[in-house]
Amino acid sequence: MDTLSRLYTTIASRKGADPDTSWTAKLFAKGPEKCAEKFGEEAIEAIIEAVKGDRDKLTTEAADVLYHLLVMLAARDVTLDQVLAELDRREGVSGIAEKAGRG
């Protein structure tokens, strides 16, 4: 099991946990909309660090983005395996062709 899979498993296990003992449970308790909002905040912070060119801070913010993306997915019962399967489906397909196929 890779790092993202382990992290997703841990995140999913926090659903219904005591919000006083887990940051992840606290996010879940606030609802999927708050989880999405937090993901957006972290994405903006990563963008800022990318524009500044600070590799260390970008690395930290990118880790936050991945964590909060997984929380957002779990809040809406979308599994990491489902997302990975979608990426597998797209592998080897031109991004232009893939986007046109969604149309």
Residue frames as a rotation matrix with the C-alpha (Angstrom) as fourth column:
MET 1
0.590 0.807 0.000 0.00
0.807 -0.590 0.000 0.00
0.000 0.000 -1.000 0.00
ASP 2
-0.301 -0.732 0.611 1.45
0.697 -0.606 -0.383 3.37
0.651 0.311 0.692 -0.95
THR 3
-0.920 -0.192 -0.342 1.47
0.383 -0.621 -0.684 6.56
-0.081 -0.760 0.644 1.10
LEU 4
-0.717 0.696 0.033 -1.70
-0.646 -0.682 0.341 8.06
0.260 0.223 0.939 -0.41
SER 5
-0.054 0.705 -0.707 -3.60
-0.097 0.701 0.707 4.82
0.994 0.107 0.031 0.05
ARG 6
-0.433 -0.167 -0.886 -2.54
0.806 0.369 -0.463 4.56
0.404 -0.914 -0.025 3.68
LEU 7
-0.992 0.056 -0.116 -3.47
-0.002 -0.905 -0.426 8.19
-0.129 -0.422 0.897 4.25
TYR 8
-0.447 0.885 -0.127 -6.88
-0.625 -0.208 0.752 7.73
0.640 0.416 0.647 2.63
THR 9
-0.076 0.386 -0.920 -7.53
0.396 0.858 0.327 4.66
0.915 -0.339 -0.218 4.79
THR 10
-0.713 -0.243 -0.658 -6.65
0.701 -0.216 -0.680 6.63
0.023 -0.946 0.324 7.91
ILE 11
-0.917 0.399 0.016 -8.82
-0.396 -0.915 0.081 9.56
0.047 0.067 0.997 6.84
ALA 12
-0.231 0.881 -0.414 -11.81
-0.390 0.306 0.868 7.33
0.891 0.362 0.273 6.08
SER 13
-0.257 0.090 -0.962 -11.43
0.686 0.718 -0.116 5.65
0.680 -0.690 -0.246 9.47
ARG 14
-0.951 -0.153 -0.270 -11.93
0.301 -0.670 -0.678 9.03
-0.077 -0.726 0.683 11.15
LYS 15
-0.477 0.860 0.181 -15.50
-0.331 -0.367 0.869 9.36
0.814 0.355 0.460 9.91
GLY 16
0.550 0.802 -0.234 -17.67
-0.009 0.286 0.958 9.35
0.835 -0.525 0.165 13.00
ALA 17
-0.193 -0.684 -0.703 -14.68
0.836 0.260 -0.483 9.69
0.513 -0.681 0.522 15.34
ASP 18
0.497 0.328 -0.803 -14.67
0.790 -0.553 0.263 12.20
-0.358 -0.766 -0.534 18.18
PRO 19
0.639 -0.204 0.741 -13.96
0.433 -0.702 -0.566 15.67
0.636 0.683 -0.360 16.74
ASP 20
0.883 -0.323 0.341 -12.17
-0.469 -0.612 0.637 16.58
0.003 -0.722 -0.692 19.99
THR 21
0.434 -0.738 0.517 -9.52
-0.064 0.547 0.834 13.95
-0.899 -0.395 0.190 19.34
SER 22
-0.236 -0.482 0.844 -8.95
0.789 0.412 0.456 14.22
-0.568 0.773 0.283 15.58
TRP 23
-0.574 -0.041 -0.818 -8.52
-0.310 -0.913 0.263 17.13
-0.758 0.405 0.512 13.16
THR 24
-0.956 0.213 -0.203 -9.91
-0.118 0.353 0.928 14.94
0.270 0.911 -0.312 10.39
ALA 25
-0.442 0.834 -0.329 -12.98
0.890 0.453 -0.047 14.04
0.110 -0.314 -0.943 12.46
LYS 26
-0.293 0.283 -0.913 -13.43
0.357 -0.854 -0.379 17.75
-0.887 -0.437 0.149 13.20
LEU 27
-0.834 -0.034 -0.551 -13.47
-0.467 -0.489 0.737 18.48
-0.294 0.872 0.392 9.46
PHE 28
-0.811 0.559 -0.171 -15.98
0.334 0.684 0.648 15.70
0.479 0.469 -0.742 8.80
ALA 29
-0.365 0.688 -0.627 -18.20
0.867 0.006 -0.498 17.00
-0.339 -0.726 -0.599 11.62
LYS 30
-0.469 0.135 -0.873 -18.36
-0.102 -0.990 -0.099 20.39
-0.878 0.042 0.478 9.88
GLY 31
0.567 0.795 0.215 -19.74
0.042 0.233 -0.972 18.76
-0.823 0.560 0.098 6.74
PRO 32
0.201 -0.481 0.853 -18.62
0.896 0.442 0.038 18.15
-0.396 0.757 0.520 3.16
GLU 33
0.808 0.134 0.574 -18.97
0.419 -0.816 -0.399 21.81
0.415 0.563 -0.715 2.23
LYS 34
0.828 -0.546 0.131 -16.41
-0.481 -0.571 0.666 22.84
-0.289 -0.614 -0.735 4.88
CYS 35
0.287 -0.731 0.620 -14.11
0.351 0.682 0.642 20.04
-0.892 0.033 0.452 3.71
ALA 36
0.404 -0.074 0.912 -14.32
0.911 -0.060 -0.408 21.44
0.085 0.995 0.043 0.17
GLU 37
0.951 -0.029 0.309 -13.72
-0.042 -0.998 0.036 24.98
0.307 -0.047 -0.950 1.42
LYS 38
0.625 -0.757 0.188 -10.62
-0.297 -0.008 0.955 23.86
-0.721 -0.653 -0.230 3.33
PHE 39
0.218 -0.518 0.827 -9.30
0.791 0.591 0.162 22.08
-0.572 0.619 0.538 0.23
GLY 40
0.666 0.109 0.738 -9.74
0.625 -0.622 -0.472 25.31
0.408 0.775 -0.483 -1.74
GLU 41
0.932 -0.344 0.113 -7.88
-0.348 -0.765 0.542 27.33
-0.100 -0.544 -0.833 0.87
GLU 42
0.347 -0.841 0.416 -4.97
0.045 0.458 0.888 24.90
-0.937 -0.290 0.196 0.80
ALA 43
0.338 -0.178 0.924 -4.90
0.918 0.278 -0.282 24.89
-0.207 0.944 0.258 -3.01
ILE 44
0.892 0.014 0.452 -4.64
0.155 -0.949 -0.276 28.69
0.425 0.316 -0.848 -3.04
GLU 45
0.726 -0.671 0.154 -1.79
-0.437 -0.277 0.856 28.56
-0.531 -0.688 -0.494 -0.52
ALA 46
0.197 -0.653 0.731 0.03
0.538 0.695 0.476 26.07
-0.820 0.300 0.489 -2.76
ILE 47
0.592 0.075 0.802 -0.50
0.774 -0.329 -0.541 28.31
0.223 0.941 -0.252 -5.78
ILE 48
0.961 -0.234 0.148 0.98
-0.264 -0.934 0.242 31.27
0.082 -0.272 -0.959 -3.89
GLU 49
0.409 -0.856 0.316 4.09
-0.253 0.226 0.941 29.29
-0.877 -0.464 -0.124 -2.97
ALA 50
0.265 -0.283 0.922 4.44
0.830 0.554 -0.069 28.02
-0.491 0.783 0.382 -6.55
VAL 51
0.814 0.082 0.576 4.33
0.419 -0.769 -0.483 31.59
0.403 0.634 -0.660 -7.85
LYS 52
0.835 -0.525 0.166 6.87
-0.508 -0.619 0.599 32.72
-0.212 -0.584 -0.784 -5.23
GLY 53
0.445 -0.679 -0.584 9.16
-0.393 0.438 -0.809 29.85
0.805 0.589 -0.072 -6.17
ASP 54
-0.193 -0.479 0.856 9.71
-0.981 0.086 -0.173 28.66
0.009 -0.873 -0.487 -2.60
ARG 55
-0.246 0.034 -0.969 10.23
-0.449 0.882 0.145 24.92
0.859 0.471 -0.202 -3.10
ASP 56
-0.940 -0.148 -0.307 10.19
0.184 0.538 -0.823 24.00
0.287 -0.830 -0.478 0.59
LYS 57
-0.663 0.747 -0.041 6.97
-0.405 -0.404 -0.820 25.87
-0.629 -0.527 0.571 1.32
LEU 58
-0.107 0.610 -0.785 5.41
-0.970 0.110 0.218 24.55
0.220 0.785 0.580 -1.89
THR 59
-0.622 -0.192 -0.759 6.27
-0.135 0.981 -0.137 21.01
0.771 0.017 -0.637 -0.79
THR 60
-0.954 0.271 -0.124 4.57
0.163 0.124 -0.979 21.58
-0.250 -0.955 -0.162 2.56
GLU 61
-0.382 0.854 -0.353 1.52
-0.713 -0.516 -0.476 23.18
-0.588 0.069 0.806 0.97
ALA 62
-0.295 0.235 -0.926 1.28
-0.782 0.498 0.375 20.40
0.549 0.835 0.036 -1.64
ALA 63
-0.884 -0.022 -0.468 1.14
0.219 0.863 -0.455 17.84
0.414 -0.504 -0.758 1.17
ASP 64
-0.730 0.662 -0.170 -1.68
-0.099 -0.348 -0.932 19.87
-0.676 -0.664 0.320 2.75
VAL 65
-0.275 0.622 -0.733 -3.50
-0.955 -0.267 0.131 19.95
-0.115 0.736 0.667 -0.60
LEU 66
-0.545 0.029 -0.838 -3.28
-0.341 0.905 0.254 16.17
0.766 0.424 -0.484 -1.01
TYR 67
-0.940 0.212 -0.268 -4.49
0.336 0.433 -0.837 15.57
-0.061 -0.876 -0.478 2.56
HIS 68
-0.536 0.772 -0.342 -7.43
-0.311 -0.557 -0.770 17.96
-0.785 -0.306 0.539 2.19
LEU 69
-0.380 0.380 -0.843 -8.30
-0.882 0.125 0.454 16.54
0.278 0.916 0.288 -1.24
LEU 70
-0.740 0.061 -0.670 -8.56
0.089 0.996 -0.008 13.09
0.666 -0.065 -0.743 0.31
VAL 71
-0.834 0.489 -0.256 -10.70
0.247 -0.084 -0.965 14.46
-0.494 -0.868 -0.051 3.16
MET 72
-0.408 0.691 -0.596 -13.01
-0.776 -0.606 -0.172 16.15
-0.480 0.393 0.784 0.65
LEU 73
-0.487 0.188 -0.853 -13.31
-0.602 0.636 0.484 12.95
0.633 0.749 -0.196 -1.37
ALA 74
-0.858 0.121 -0.500 -14.06
0.382 0.801 -0.461 10.86
0.345 -0.586 -0.733 1.71
ALA 75
-0.766 0.595 -0.243 -16.64
-0.148 -0.532 -0.834 13.40
-0.625 -0.603 0.495 2.86
ARG 76
-0.008 0.758 -0.652 -18.54
-0.956 -0.197 -0.218 12.71
-0.293 0.622 0.726 -0.37
ASP 77
0.373 0.140 0.917 -17.88
-0.227 0.972 -0.056 8.94
-0.900 -0.187 0.395 -0.32
VAL 78
0.864 -0.296 -0.406 -15.55
-0.389 0.117 -0.914 9.03
0.318 0.948 -0.014 -3.31
THR 79
0.793 -0.581 0.183 -12.71
0.249 0.583 0.773 6.58
-0.556 -0.568 0.607 -2.80
LEU 80
0.055 -0.883 -0.467 -9.10
-0.646 -0.388 0.657 7.03
-0.761 0.265 -0.591 -3.79
ASP 81
-0.548 -0.230 0.805 -9.45
0.297 0.846 0.443 3.82
-0.782 0.482 -0.395 -5.82
GLN 82
0.489 0.788 0.374 -12.23
0.701 -0.099 -0.707 5.44
-0.520 0.608 -0.600 -7.86
VAL 83
0.760 -0.278 -0.587 -10.03
-0.399 -0.913 -0.084 8.44
-0.513 0.299 -0.805 -8.62
LEU 84
-0.314 -0.940 0.135 -7.08
-0.498 0.284 0.819 6.21
-0.808 0.190 -0.558 -9.50
ALA 85
-0.194 0.336 0.922 -9.29
0.644 0.753 -0.139 4.13
-0.740 0.566 -0.363 -11.79
GLU 86
0.856 0.507 -0.100 -10.30
0.293 -0.634 -0.715 7.32
-0.426 0.583 -0.692 -13.59
LEU 87
0.338 -0.825 -0.453 -6.65
-0.732 -0.533 0.425 8.26
-0.592 0.188 -0.784 -14.01
ASP 88
-0.489 -0.473 0.733 -5.92
0.015 0.835 0.549 4.75
-0.872 0.280 -0.402 -15.32
ARG 89
0.355 0.731 0.583 -8.77
0.687 0.219 -0.693 5.15
-0.634 0.646 -0.425 -17.80
ARG 90
0.934 0.039 -0.356 -7.23
-0.136 -0.881 -0.453 8.38
-0.331 0.471 -0.818 -19.06
GLU 91
0.096 -0.992 0.087 -3.69
-0.202 0.066 0.977 7.05
-0.975 -0.111 -0.194 -19.31
GLY 92
-0.642 -0.474 0.602 -2.38
0.467 0.381 0.798 7.22
-0.608 0.794 -0.023 -22.85
VAL 93
0.272 0.772 0.575 -5.25
0.962 -0.233 -0.142 9.42
0.025 0.591 -0.806 -24.02
SER 94
-0.625 -0.467 0.625 -4.48
0.525 -0.844 -0.106 12.91
0.578 0.262 0.773 -25.21
GLY 95
-0.686 0.339 -0.644 -5.71
0.495 -0.433 -0.754 15.53
-0.534 -0.836 0.129 -22.76
ILE 96
-0.746 0.415 -0.521 -7.33
-0.614 -0.731 0.297 17.36
-0.258 0.541 0.800 -25.64
ALA 97
-0.565 0.540 -0.624 -9.18
-0.243 0.614 0.751 14.23
0.789 0.576 -0.215 -26.79
GLU 98
-0.660 0.305 -0.687 -10.18
0.711 0.548 -0.440 13.33
0.242 -0.779 -0.578 -23.23
LYS 99
-0.736 0.382 -0.559 -11.67
0.062 -0.784 -0.617 16.76
-0.675 -0.488 0.553 -22.57
ALA 100
-0.672 0.492 -0.554 -13.51
-0.729 -0.308 0.611 16.68
0.130 0.814 0.565 -25.92
GLY 101
-0.638 0.391 -0.663 -15.01
0.143 0.907 0.397 13.31
0.756 0.158 -0.635 -24.96
ARG 102
-0.795 0.338 -0.504 -16.57
0.535 -0.002 -0.845 14.78
-0.286 -0.941 -0.179 -21.82
GLY 103
-0.999 0.037 0.025 -18.51
-0.019 -0.869 0.494 17.30
0.040 0.493 0.869 -23.87
